[in-house]
Amino acid sequence: MEETLPPDSAGACSAGAWGMPASTSLEAYRALRADRARWLPVALDIARSHGLDVRSPQVFSTGTNLVVGLGQSLILKIFPPLLRAQFVSERGSLTQLAGRLHLPIPEIVAEGTRDGWPYLVITRLSGTLGSEAWPSLPEDQKERLLRQIGETIAAVQRAPLGPLAHIEPRWGDFMRARMQGCRARHEHLGLAPKFLAGLDDLLRDATKLIPMDAPPVILTGEYIPENFLLACHDGTWSLAGLFDFGDVRAGWRDYDLLGPGAFMAAGRPGRVRSLLEGFGYAKPDFTLRRRLMALMLLHHASDLNSHICIDGWQDKADDLVALQELIWAGS
């Protein structure tokens, strides 16, 4: 969601407008982000320093970082120091994937740092946001797009890691930490006792099912409708762009099936089959479904109660084994 601002809202710039607390405290940063009058003048001054058009800035009100649209072709994305890792991931991913995909991604136009806050100026992609179009698409179009998403995930994972290989934590350490905190997380999030009952068995299986030391690939962790664009030609919808690489890490390839599996496939056999076949799994088996269930519970943003888009799923499955079969139906 974006909000168009009047040209005279820029105001005078103060290089230290965001202040030290927002640089070191997440709570203070969120307060800053909510008050565009404090940070927008600095953002526009950054844009001017690169000779960019600041006459009609558009503030994007969703997301984590400070994001401003500059005209129809550019976006300025500013990262607070305490989220510098997202800048490193975004910059590294756009650099590594440049020219390697059939799908448009943003290009880096400029970069720099203001008062310790790194920023990127990137190109603005065209298309309809996936989250706006997806709900109303007919079933055959959804299956078509999920196949394309599977193909896109596979294409991203074929790109060399380059400096992304050094992102911390490394995959094995990340997974082991997620396993240690898994039960406490899902108890806190209110996962039903019937699913918690099978969690220890699933985590025990996960240590064997999830490769810890296999050659890692680029993982975005978020192939969800909010992070891609669609275009319609002669009544047929296709992927038109992919963006937001701030949570990229390196690790086991199946991890990136979880976003589209949870938010888009919705347990529909045709959708699940299209996603997995596009990715390269022609004949997935129980072991794959078990691994995907484990990874879904271990994902960095895992919250089954909020993320499984299957109506009444809590009543349709009696345990985690039944749940994995429900989510990955037809696979």
Secondary structure, 3 states (H helix, E strand, C coil): CEEECCHHHCCCCCCCCCHHHHHHCHHHHHHHHHCHHHHHHHHHHHHHHCCCCCCCEEEECCCCCEEEEECCCEEEEECCHHHHHHHHHHHHHHHHHCCCCCCCCCCEEEEEEECCEEEEEEECCCCEEHHHHHHHCCHHHHHHHHHHHHHHHHHHHHCCCHHHHHCCCCHHHHHHHHHHHHHHHHHHCCCCHHHHCCHHHHHHHHHHHCCCCCCCEEECCCCCHHHEEEEEECCEEEEEEECCCCCCEEECHHHHHHHHHHHHHCCCHHHHHHHHHHHCCCCCCHHHHHHHHHHHHHCCCCCHHHHCCCCCHHHHCCCHHHHHHHHCCCC
